Amino acid sequence: MNAKVETLEKSMVKLTIEVDAERFEEGMKHAYNKNKSKITVPGFRKGKVPRQLIEKTYGSEVFYEDAVNYIIPEAYDKAVEENNLEVVSRPDVDVQQVEKGKPMIFTAEVAVKPEVTLGEYKELEVSKVELEVTEEDINADIEKVREQNSRLINVTDRAVQDDDQVVIDFEGFVDGEAFEGGKGENYSLTIGSHSFIDTFEEQLVGKNIGEEVEVNVTFPEEYQQEDLQGKPALFKVKINEIKYKELPEVDDEFVKDVSEFDTLDEYKEDIKAKLLEQKEKTAKGQKQEEVLEKAIENASMEIAEPMIELQAENMTHEFAQRMQYQGLSLEQYFAFTGQNMATLKDNMKTEAEKRIKSRLVLEAIAKSEDIQVSDEDLKAELEKMASMYNMEYDKLADTMGNEEKESIRDDIKNQKALDLIVEQAKEV
């Protein structure tokens, strides 16, 4: 096998890989064995037709696709390894020559890890954050706890108001026809939550239990169901129940119910301390982000689009998994938000590029500063993970392969690089 590497623009390379005729013949044999039981030739039972006869009857091309698919992955991996390429995208493969008895030739265009030229990253100026917890902050926190400890009271003597929770039956129609996913029964909806599209919720205000309401709305232009995008719709809604939240009074009894304290003053002091800790943590995160953004601005690198696309795909997959853990499918998420897969991926691409640049710059700083990760550093991180997952350290360490541990080492190294530039930053 021979492989030629051609450097393209924006950290892309083109591999031209030639696989000798003998190896291609192995692929043809594999393709024959894979497909012989599916091919029929008069006078022969399935699976017993000689390969030569199949090629004579149907042409040797009948095996090319499977032969190519058998050969390419191994040849591509070998070419990448032999040329020490740090590949960061899926390859775009194009078969150039495939013919029985001749070498097989294919190309693979792929993104590789870009070179980073660092600019200034030491003593960067960042904004100083004043840490203060106000009475309004404390009261807002108490209001959240009141909400959490509220109870729903059924209403029978008035119409729907803002912030009420209503239980409704509904069915949606577009152009007089009911559409898929537009029907629900005994659905709980909080008025003012903007869970439903357009002005759906507002049109229920002032309506009474048992009342049947016609609600007119317009679907967003980028709604996930293409056949509904931008279309006016009529929803027939019946109001089954009206409920409102009853909030507890804020007094010493309330404090005893929701905390380990006996008085409101003690409770407020505890909230103040916790809010200050949160603000300090937030300020630290903001400082890290600002320093890293400036280090990225001062650096230069060329990131290939396929690298960003792969990162965005991975992030989209992770997002879908998080939604599943919360009991939502992507389809349901799109229905609630009015987004679709295209807009989600576009949003992910922006964040994907930011993540890539952050990682590349921190890796370059770690290399420039010769930052090392000791076995003790790795052990400490694994102990944290073991505690988080409620596992024994030895068991977690044994289940991890060397590749996973190296990935964790890289994360630790990048964190050390970030800590270094944050410590050296100047607040102004």
Buried (B, 14 or more C-beta within 10 A) or exposed (E): BEBEBEEEEEBBBBBBBBBEEEBBBEBBBBBBEBBBEEBEBEEBEEEEBEBEEBBEEEEBEBBBEBBBBBBBEEBBEBBBEEEEBEBBBEBEBEEEEBEBEEBBBBBBBBBBBBEBEBEEBEEBEBEEBEEEBEEEBBEEBBEEBBEEEEEEEEBEEEBBBEEBBBBBBBBBBBEEEEBEEBBBEEBEBBBEEEBBBBEBBBBBBEBBBEEEBEBEBBBBEBBBBEEBBEBEBBBBBBBBBBBBBEBBEBEBEBBEEBEEBEEBEBBBEBBBEEBBEEBEEEBEEEBBBBBBBBBBEBBEBEBBBBBBBBBBBEBBEEBBEEBEEEEBEBBEBBBBBBBBEEBBBEBBBEEBBBBBBBBBBBBBBBEEBEBEBEEEBBEEBBEEBBEEEEBEBEEBBEEBEEEEBEEBBBBBBBBBBBEBBBEEBEEE
